[in-house]
Every structure is written in C-alpha cells, then in structure tokens.
Amino acid sequence: MKYSLEDTIVAPATSPKINQTIGIIRISGPNAIYITNKIILKPLSSINRVCLRKVKDNNKIIDECIFLWFINNKSFTGEEMVEINCHGNKKIVLKIIDILISNGCRMAENGEFSKRAYINGKIDLIQADAINRLINSKTYNDILINSMAMSKKNSNKIYHLKNKIIDIISIIQTSIDYPEYDDIEKNDRTTIKKEFTQILLEVNKTIIDNTLILKNSNGINVVIVGKPNVGKSSLFNSLIREDKAIVTDIEGTTRDIIEREIEYKDVVLNFADTAGIRETNNTIEKMGIEKSLSKIKDANIIIWVIDNVGHYNEHKKFINKNSNLIILLSKADKLKDYEKEQISKDFPTLFLYSSYDDSYIRLLDYLCINYSNVIDLESEELLFLSSYDNLNLFKKIKKIIKHIIIEIENEQFFDIIILSINKVLEIFNQILGIDNSNEIIDNIFKKYCLGK
C-alpha cells in the first residue's frame, strides 16, 4: 500500500511495550498542529513553542504532557512537527496515539520520519544511514563514528569528490566541442590523468579507513577450535563470563556451534565455541565438525586449543596458513612454574591458559591490543561511509577510475572515456541518494525502527 506525503503521521519514539518515566510521541505532516489542537484543552500557542497541555478523550483528561512544536523547515523532517512528552505508562502512550489516529493521523511506517527528512532535503542517505547505525551502536567508538558520519561536513567530503568529477566532465566536454585544438586535448589528458590519480588516492584511503572502522563496528570473529575435551568450552565460558557451553569429561559433548558477542574495552568480540575436530562415525558429531571447519573460514582470529605440548608441532602448519592464529595450551594449572617458564622459552607463540586463574583476562587484552585496528577518529581527513554497501560502492569507483587512467594513457577517445566517468558520477549520486528510484529508497528505510 502506497502512502502519501500529504498524510500526517504519528509513532512512538520510545518503546510502547514497557512502562518508563517518559513516553515520547512524534507527529509530522501538514496537519500536525491542527490535529494536536483537537486533542488538547487549550490550543498550542504560536508564540510559545514549548507548552504544557492536558490531553482529552471525549472531554476526559488522559494525561498532562509537554508539547514541542516545530514549523516547516525547522524540524527534523522538514515538515510541521509536534513531539509529545507524556508520562511513560505504556497504556497512556498507546491511548494518546489511538486518539491522534482517530482525529486524522495514521501510524508511520518504520523509518518514515527519516525518509521524509531525506525527501525534504534535510539529510542525505549517508546521514540517514548514520542515524540508524547510531541508534544500534555497540560501543562508544561506534557512537563517535556514527555521530561524525551524521554531520553535513562529512557528506560534503563526498560532494567534494563528486564535484571534481563534474569539473573533469566539463573539461572533456570542452575538448569534444573543440576538436580542432590539438594542444587543448594534449593538456587536458595530462590534467585529467593527474586529477584522477589524486581522486584515486582519496578513494583508496577512504576504503582502507572504512574497512577497519566497519570491521571493528561489527566485531572481531574469534573461533575456538581443537580436538575434543581439550578445554575449548571452559575457555569459551571464561571469555564470555557465563556458563553457556556445557563442560564435561566426555569427548564430543559440544555437537553444535555456540556463539556469544561481548564488548571488552570498547572492542566487540564475537566468540564461537565449536565441536571437537576428530575422526568419528557419529553422524551428528560429524555434522558439528563440518560446521566447525566451515566457521574457521569466516574467522578473523582462530584460537587453536591444545592440552599437550607435544601437540604443538602438529599445528605449526596452521601458523603459516593463517597469521591470525593463536595456539593456546589449556589446563596450564597442572604445570609447575619451572615447566611454564621453560615452555614460554621454547614456544614463544604459545598462550598458557587455566580456568582457575585470570589468564582469560590476559587473552582478552591480547586480542584487543593485537587484533583491533585503531584509527584517529578526530582526523579531519576521515570520510565515514557508515555501511558496507557504501564501502562496496567506493570499491566500484576505485575499479572504474583505475580503468579510466589506463584509457587516458592509451589515448582512448574522450567520447569513450566520458562514458566511464559518468558511471563514477552515477555511483556518487547513488551514495548520496540523488535520483534514486522510489523502490530503492523504500527498501533503505524499511530497516529503521518505528518512530525514527
């Protein structure tokens, strides 16, 4: 069902499922103030934009609320808008929404407030996506990143790159329009190649920066693997600080992958405990082992658990294949101090662990220090893309620009080169949400929460 922008929409901005101190309801559209005035005893004043008013239902007082109203172009959506701060009893919130709907509002779709802000030119798609990611940020660094991505200053960096492309198109168009001037074309080729080389550097830096940023934002995938009964589940429980995995002395206890996400020192770690890897005729255990081997392929870090120093050499081949491999000797509490000291000398890449001490803390610290990538978030040069979709679009831009530079070096006709340049321009417009189809826009905002 298609809805009109002429509709006045309403939605709770705080959860209507629980009781809380304050409930916030948002109204946006051409009749926001008109409908609001129908449900309160005294109309909103055009002078005072923050008002205390009683909400009525058939002349019965429901609640006394604070009303904030915003005129066109001065609100988040760019439309006439009212926010109601009522008492947070969920029945009060839902009742006020029902009254507003019965007086002419309709319930907003997920993300419709942000969608209207985008359509009305208050935000672009980069900012809109950053708003949604800010709401779902997992760490303080995520909050900082998405707050900066929300700023117009960040979007202007993309507009800057886009305007460079437009300038190049203008230069080429001049050469096409005046083909008799060979010296112009020669100079233009040199200038254009130089410009694209610089743009390529900026695009490549943005890809590198955002690959690290998004990796940290989505968490580091850490898979715990090893033979049965070597202490994988005990390690997993220590790292996540709860008894989620069953621990027994029976081999093959873990038959399926058990996962848990934790935040440690502002780093998100996605741990997975896997079935013990061994030869077996048990069909169910075999399925678990196959899942374990598949999980290894998607891991950022592999913790290979052994309980015997003699097994260490068996895993040396893994070290060459996967630089992000940690060999961990479990049950280290059974070793004498001099044995630990000797092992540390003989096997410097071996990590000692015991479920009876705080060695898991040292492992968490090690993971955060060595495998999380720190970026100077205050750098003026940083351009935040806010999503893997935009990162992939930048990778497309990089590929096309490299092709354009080759075309220029091979003295390809400008009429051909400009086709590739226009593709770059189209991708920048796609990132910013310029000239996107309604279907694409609808799909983007459906993932947003209600009331935003």
N, C-alpha and C positions, 0 to 999 in steps of 0.2 A: 504493500500500500504506500503510495506516494503522498507525502505531507507537504504542505505549502509553507513558505517562509512568512506568509501573512498570518499564520497561526500564532497564538500566544501560548507558550509552553511553560510547564511547571515540572519541577522534580525536587526531591530532597537532595541536599548537598552533603548531609550527614546521614549515617545509616538509620533507616527507619525500622530496623529489626531489633534494636536494643534500646533500653532506657538510658539516657545520658543527661548531663546537666543542661545542655542547649541543643536544640534542633534547628537546622538551617534549611530553609526552603527558598528556591530560586524561581523567579518568574521572568520571562523575556518575550518580547514581541510588541506589536503596535498597540495592543490594548492592556499592557501590563498594569499601568496605573489605574485605568478605568475599572478593570476587574477587581483590583485590590481595594479600591474605594467602595465597591459594592459589598465587601465582607467585613468592613470595619465601621465602628460607630461614628468616627469623625474623619472626614477625608484627609488625605495626605496634603500637607502644605507645599505650595510651590516655592516657598522661601526656605523652610527648614527641611533639609533632605534626610535628616535622621529624626524619626518620630516614634513616640510610644503610643500605641493604639490597642484598643480591645477588639478582638475578633469575635464576630457574632455568627450564629446559625439559627435562623428563624427567631431572631431577637433574643436568643440565649447566648450568654457570654461563654466562649470556649476557652480563651486564654488572653493574656495581655502580653503583647510582643513588641519588639523593636523592629521598625521598618527602615530600611535604607533604600532610597530610590535614585536611579541614575537616568539622566536624559540621553537621547540619541547621541552617538559618537563619543560619549563619556563613560560608557560601560564596557565590560569585558566583551560582550557580544556585538557591540556597536548598535544595539537596539535599545529601546526603552526597557528598563530592567528594574526589578524590585527584589530585594533579599529580605526575608522574614526570619528574625531570630526569636524562636518561641521556646517554651520550656520543653525539655528533651524527652518527655514521656512519649513512647512510640505511638500510642493511641492519639495523642494530641497532634503529632506531626501528620499522621495519615488522615486524621479528620480535617485538618486545615487544607490539605491537598484535595480531598474529596469536595470540600466546599468550593475551592477555586475552580475545579473541573466542572462542577455543576453551574458555575457562573460564567463559563466561556473558555477556560483554559483546556489544553489537552496535555496528557502526560508526555514528557520529552522522551525521545529515543536515547539510547546510550551515546554519549559524546555529542549530542546535538547542540549544546551550548558552545562547545569548542568549534564545532562545524560552522555554526553561524558566525562566530568570531572570524574564522578563516574566510568565509564567503564575503563578509563585510569588510575585509581587508585589515582587520585588527591584528591578525597574526598570519604567518606563513606556515607551510607544512613542517618545516624544521622546528619552529617554535611550538606548534601543536603537538608534535611527537615528543618533544622535550617535556611538555606539561604532563603528558600521560606517563612518561618514564619517571618524572619527578615523584608522582603520586606512588609509584611502585618501587622507588629506590630502596635498595637493600642496605647500603652503607652510607656513612657521612660523605665519603668521597663521591658516591653516586649523586647525592643531593647537590654537592658543589658543581659537578659536571653538568647536570641537567638544568640547574639554575642558570648557569652561564649560557647553555645552549638555547634557553628561552629568550635571551636578550636579542634585541634588534641588531646590536653591534655584531653578534655572531653571524646572523643572517647576512649582514652587509658584506662580510668577507666572501660569501658565495656570490653575491651580486657583483662584487669587485671582479671576481674571476669571469663571471658571465659578461660583464661589460668589456673586458679585454677581448673576449671572443667577438663581440659585436663590433668593436673597433677594427679587428682584423678583417671581418667580413666587409666592412666599409672600404678598407684599403684594397682588397681584392676586387671589389665591385668597380672601383675606380680603374684598375688595370684592365678589367674586362671591357669597360666602356670606352677606354682609350688605348686600343691595342697597337696603334701606330708608334707609341712611345716606348721603344725597347728598353731605354735606360730606366724608365719608371718600373717596369716589370722586374728588371735585374735587382734594383734597390729594394723593391717590395719583397722579393724572395728572401733576401738577406734579413730584412727587418722581421718578416713573418716567422722565419725559422728561429730567430733569436727570441721572439715573443713566446712562441710555443715551447721552446726549451725552458724558459723561465716558468711558464704555466705548468709544465710537466713536473718541475721540481716542487712547486707548491702543492700540486695534486698528490704527488708521491709522498710528501711529508704528511699530508692530511691522512692518507691511507695508513701509513705506519703508526701515526699517533692514535688514530681511532681503532685500529686493530688491537692495540694494547689496552686502550680505555674500555672497549666493549668486552674484551676478554676478562678483564678484572670485574666489570659490572655484572657479567653473567656467571662469574665464579670459575674457579680452577677445578677441573675434573680430576679427582685423585682416586685411583682404583687400587684396592688392596688385593693382591693375588699371591698364590703359593700352593704348596701341597696341602692335603687335608691334615687337620689337627696340629698346625704349626703355630697357632695363636692369632690368626687373622681376625676372628670375631672379637677376641679380647681386645686387640688393638683398636678395632673399629669402635667398640663400646667406650673405650677410654677417650678416643679422639672426639666423639660426639657427646661425651659425658652423660650417657644414659645406657641402660641395658636393653638395647633394641635387638641385637643379634643374640640368638641362643648359643650358649657356650657349654659344650660337653667334651668328654674324652673320647667320644665315639667319632670315628672318621666319617666324613661325608655328611655331617649334621647340617651344614649350610647347603641347600639344594638350589636356591634361587638368589638373585642379586638383591641385596638390601641397601637402600640409599638414604642419605641424610645430608641436608645442607646446613652448614653452620657459618657463623660470622666470627672471625677471630682477628683482632687488631685491625679492623676495618677492611679485612680481606674475606671474600666469600669462598668457602671451600666446599665442594660437592664430593662427599666421600661415598664410595661404593664398596661394600663387602661382597666378595664373590665366592662361588663354590670352589672347593679344593681341586686342583688340577692333578689328575692321575688317570691311569688306565682302569677302567671299570666296565662291568657288564650290566650294571643297573641302568635301565632306560631313563628313569627320572634324573638320576645323578648325571648321566651323560648330557642330558639337555641343559642342566645347570652349568656344566663345564663348557659347553658350546657357547652359552651366554657370557661366561667369564672371558673366553678368548675374544668374543666379539667386543666386549666392553673395553678390552685393552686397546683396541684400535682407535677408540674415541677419547682415550685418556690424555690429559696434559701431563700427568705425572703417574708413574707406576711405582707402588711400594711392593717389592717382592719380599715376602716374609719367609725366612728360613729358621729352623731351630737347631741347626747343627753347622758348625763352622766348616765342616768337611763339604757341605753342600755349596759353599760359597763359589768355588771354582766352576761348578755346574752352570752358574748364572753369568759368568764373565761375558759370554757371547751376547747377552742382553744389553750389556753396557755399551757395546759398540753400535748396536742397532737402535738404541733409544737413550739419548743423552739425558732425558728426564726420568731416569730410573734410580730408585733408592733401594739398595739391598739392606734389609732390616733383620737383625738377629733377635728373635724373641726369646722370652724366658731367660733373660740375662741375669735375673736374680739368683739363678742356680750356679753362676760363675763366681769364682774367687776374685778378689780385687786384682791380684797379680795376673790372672788369666784375662781379665778385661783390659788391663794395661798392655799385655802382650798382643791381644787381638787388635787393639787400636793401632799398634805399630805395624803389624803385619797386613792389616786390611783397613787402610785409611778411609775408604769409601763405605765401610760397613757401619750401620747405625745400630747401637745397642738399645734394646727396649725391655722393660719389665712392667707388668701390670700392677706391681706392688709399690711403685715409686712414681715420681713426677716426670719420668723420661718422655711421656707423651707430650708434655709442655715443650720440651726441647725440640721435639719433632715438629710441633705446630709452628714454633718460632722459626725453625729451619725452612719449612715450606713457605712461610710468609716472606722471609728475607730473600730467599734464593729464587722463588718462582713467581712472585708478584712483581709486576712491572710498574715502577713509579714514574709518573710524568709530572712535570712542573705545571700544575693546573692554573697557575697565575700568569703563565706566559701570554703575552699579548698576541703572539703569532698563532696560538692554537685555534683551530677551527673545529668545533664539535658537530659531528654528523648525527648523533643521537640514536642511530639504528643501523643494523646490519644491512637493511635494504638500501639505505643511502650510501653505506660503505661500498656495497657491490656496484652501485651506480657510478661511484667515483672510480672504481676499478675499470669499468667500461670506458669512462672518459680517458683514463690513462692509456688504455689499449688503442683507442682511436687516435689520440694525439701522437703516440709513437708512430702509428701508420701515416699520419699527416706529415710528420717530419721526414719520413722516408720518401713520400711523394714529392715533397719540396726538393729534396736532394736529387731525386731522379728527374727533376724539371718537368713534372707532370703538369698538364694544362690546369690553369686556375679554375676553369669551368668544372673540372673533375674534383679538384681539391675542396672546393667550396661545399660540395655535397657532404663530405666527411665532417667539415667544420659545422655545418648546420645540424648534424647528428649530435655533436657536442653541445650545441646551444639547446637542442631539444631536451637533452638529459638534465642540464642545469634547470630548465623550466620545470621538468618533472620533479626534481628535488624540492624546488621552491613551491610547487603546486600551481604553476601558471599554465593555463589552458589544459588542465587535466579533465577527463570526462567525469560526468556525474557518478558513473558506476565505480570508478576508482576512488573518488572522494568518499562515497558512501561506505565502501569497504574499509577505508583507512579509519574512519571514526567509529565504526561498529565495535572496535576493540576497547573503546573508552568506557569508563564507568558511568552509571546513571548520575545526572546532575552536574556533569562536567563537560 
